Amino acid sequence: MLHFRTVLFGLAALAVTACGPLDSVTRQAPFETSMLMVPAVIATDTTMSDVPEIVSRAAPELSAAISAPGYNVVSVRVEVPHSLRVSESNMLIPLGDIVWREDLPGDRYMQVQAILQAAIERGVSGFDGGHEVVVHATVTRFHSLSQRARYSVGGNHSIFFDLTLIDARTGQTIGETKNINASFDAYGGQQAIQAELTGLTQKVRITDHVANVIREEIEGQQGLTQMASANF
């Protein structure tokens, strides 16, 4: 009987010893060590030889944008149709398409043509790219101030013209004809008199303003053409 108890005691001790370490591992070990170990996927490092391939996919579009030629304006044509009505009335707001009084009485069509010709030529003078174009402007309204308005309340220089860009080599139009609004505030009263004394006449202000308007417009159309060339 003693021998049998000894055997039972020994088996019990062995069972306790076997269970003890297993329980301590699952409850006290850090979370990471209790997780199932999943074999890691070995990732290969990107080598420098992969970079040219990535760059080369974007290169054609980038190079196209850079190589698209800018405009070179080789000619400016300004047309003032005789269908426009000239007014010489000295009202505050004369009824007419062409109102211009700063030059002496004469051919108002030629006077307006000369003003816009000079203004547009100045505005396009900085374009010297490889794409030769002709700028064609057709006046639809040139309504400046009468003498009465000029030396009293002032008003507005209302200037509109249709602008068309033409490929000088093919004669084809570039994009669509656009109606340009180059209107701006006109001086009146004492402000007009002071401006004239300093040489800032209506003709000077109109020429400067239209030159800036045309420059911005040509830059915008040139940018659209370059984008279209890049996407093509």
C-alpha positions in Angstrom: 0.0 0.0 0.0 2.8 2.4 0.8 4.4 1.7 -2.5 1.2 2.4 -4.3 0.7 5.8 -2.5 4.3 6.7 -3.4 3.6 6.0 -7.1 0.4 8.1 -7.0 2.1 11.0 -5.4 4.9 10.9 -7.9 2.4 10.9 -10.9 0.6 13.9 -9.3 3.8 15.8 -8.9 4.8 15.1 -12.5 1.4 16.3 -13.7 1.7 19.6 -11.8 5.2 20.1 -13.1 4.1 19.6 -16.7 1.1 22.0 -16.5 2.9 24.9 -14.6 5.3 26.2 -17.4 2.5 26.1 -20.1 0.2 28.3 -18.0 2.9 30.8 -17.2 3.7 31.2 -21.0 0.2 32.0 -22.1 -0.6 34.5 -19.3 2.6 36.3 -18.5 4.5 36.5 -21.9 4.3 39.7 -24.0 1.5 39.8 -26.6 3.9 39.5 -29.5 5.3 36.2 -28.3 1.9 34.6 -27.7 0.9 35.2 -31.4 1.3 32.5 -34.0 4.5 33.1 -35.9 3.6 33.8 -39.6 6.5 33.6 -42.0 7.5 37.0 -43.2 7.2 37.9 -46.9 10.7 38.9 -48.1 10.5 42.2 -50.0 13.1 43.2 -52.5 14.5 46.7 -52.3 13.9 49.0 -55.2 17.1 49.5 -57.0 18.2 52.6 -58.9 17.8 50.7 -62.1 14.0 50.9 -61.5 14.0 54.7 -61.4 14.6 55.5 -65.1 11.6 53.3 -66.0 9.3 55.3 -63.7 10.6 58.6 -65.1 10.5 57.5 -68.7 6.7 56.9 -68.5 6.0 60.6 -67.7 8.8 62.0 -69.9 6.9 62.1 -73.3 4.1 64.4 -71.8 6.6 66.6 -70.1 8.9 67.0 -73.1 5.9 67.8 -75.3 4.9 70.7 -73.0 8.4 72.0 -73.1 8.9 71.7 -76.8 5.6 73.2 -77.9 6.6 76.4 -79.7 5.5 79.7 -78.4 3.9 82.4 -80.6 5.8 84.8 -82.8 3.5 87.6 -84.0 4.7 88.5 -87.5 1.8 90.8 -88.4 -1.1 92.8 -86.9 -4.2 93.7 -88.9 -6.8 96.0 -87.5 -10.1 96.4 -89.3 -12.7 99.1 -88.5 -15.8 98.3 -90.5 -17.5 101.3 -92.1 -20.8 99.7 -91.1 -20.1 101.1 -87.6 -21.9 104.3 -86.9 -19.8 107.4 -86.1 -21.3 110.1 -83.8 -20.0 113.7 -83.5 -22.8 114.7 -81.1 -21.7 116.5 -78.0 -24.1 114.8 -75.7 -23.1 113.2 -72.4 -23.6 109.8 -74.0 -23.7 110.1 -77.8 -25.6 107.4 -79.7 -23.0 105.7 -82.0 -20.5 102.9 -82.3 -17.5 105.2 -82.7 -17.1 108.2 -80.5 -13.6 109.8 -80.6 -12.9 113.5 -80.1 -9.3 113.9 -79.0 -8.0 114.0 -82.6 -9.1 116.8 -84.9 -12.2 116.2 -87.0 -11.5 113.8 -89.8 -11.7 110.2 -90.7 -12.7 108.6 -87.4 -12.3 105.1 -88.8 -8.7 105.7 -89.7 -8.0 107.4 -86.3 -9.5 104.5 -84.4 -7.6 102.0 -86.6 -4.3 103.8 -85.9 -4.9 103.8 -82.1 -5.6 100.1 -81.9 -2.9 99.2 -84.4 -0.3 100.9 -82.2 -1.8 99.4 -79.0 -1.9 95.8 -80.3 1.6 96.0 -81.9 2.9 97.1 -78.5 1.1 94.3 -76.7 2.4 91.5 -78.9 6.0 92.9 -79.2 7.4 90.4 -76.6 6.2 87.2 -78.4 9.2 85.7 -80.2 8.6 82.0 -80.2 8.8 79.6 -83.1 5.1 79.5 -84.1 4.5 82.4 -86.5 1.0 83.9 -86.2 -1.0 86.9 -87.5 -3.2 88.8 -85.1 -6.4 90.1 -86.7 -8.7 92.5 -84.8 -12.1 93.7 -86.0 -13.5 96.6 -84.1 -17.1 96.3 -83.0 -17.2 99.4 -80.7 -14.9 102.3 -79.9 -16.9 104.6 -77.7 -14.8 107.2 -75.9 -16.0 110.5 -74.3 -17.6 113.5 -75.9 -16.2 116.9 -74.9 -19.1 117.5 -72.6 -18.6 114.2 -70.7 -14.8 114.6 -70.7 -14.8 117.9 -68.9 -17.6 117.2 -66.5 -18.7 113.8 -65.2 -16.3 111.5 -67.0 -17.5 108.1 -68.0 -16.2 105.0 -69.6 -14.0 104.1 -72.6 -16.1 101.3 -74.1 -13.8 99.3 -76.4 -14.7 96.0 -78.0 -13.1 94.0 -80.8 -13.1 90.5 -82.2 -9.7 88.9 -82.0 -8.5 86.1 -84.3 -5.2 84.3 -84.4 -4.1 83.0 -87.8 -1.3 80.6 -88.5 1.1 82.6 -90.7 2.3 79.5 -92.6 -1.0 77.7 -93.3 -3.5 80.6 -93.1 -5.7 78.5 -90.8 -7.3 80.1 -87.7 -6.0 79.1 -84.3 -8.8 78.3 -81.9 -11.9 80.4 -82.1 -12.5 84.1 -82.7 -13.0 85.8 -79.3 -14.8 89.1 -78.5 -12.5 91.1 -76.4 -13.8 93.7 -73.9 -11.1 96.2 -73.3 -13.3 98.8 -71.6 -12.2 100.8 -68.6 -13.0 104.0 -66.6 -12.3 107.3 -68.2 -11.2 110.5 -66.4 -13.5 113.4 -66.2 -13.5 117.0 -65.0 -10.5 118.2 -63.1 -8.9 114.8 -63.1 -9.0 114.8 -66.9 -7.5 118.2 -67.1 -4.6 117.3 -64.7 -4.0 114.1 -66.6 -3.7 116.0 -69.9 -1.2 118.5 -68.3 1.1 115.6 -67.5 0.8 114.1 -70.9 -1.6 111.3 -69.9 -4.1 111.9 -72.7 -7.0 109.6 -73.6 -5.0 108.2 -76.5 -2.1 107.3 -74.2 -4.3 105.6 -71.6 -6.2 103.7 -74.2 -3.1 102.6 -76.0 -1.5 101.4 -72.7 -4.6 99.6 -71.5 -5.3 97.8 -74.8 -1.7 96.7 -75.0 -1.9 95.1 -71.6 -5.3 93.4 -72.5 -4.0 92.0 -75.7 -0.8 90.7 -74.1 -2.7 88.8 -71.4 -5.1 87.4 -74.0 -2.3 86.2 -76.3 -0.5 84.6 -73.4 -3.6 82.8 -72.4 -4.3 81.5 -75.9 -0.6 80.5 -76.3 -0.9 78.5 -73.0 -4.0 76.7 -74.2 -2.2 75.8 -77.5 0.8 74.4 -75.6 -1.4 72.3 -73.3 -3.3 70.9 -76.3 0.0 70.0 -78.0 1.2 68.3 -74.8 -2.0 66.2 -74.4 -1.9 65.3 -78.1 
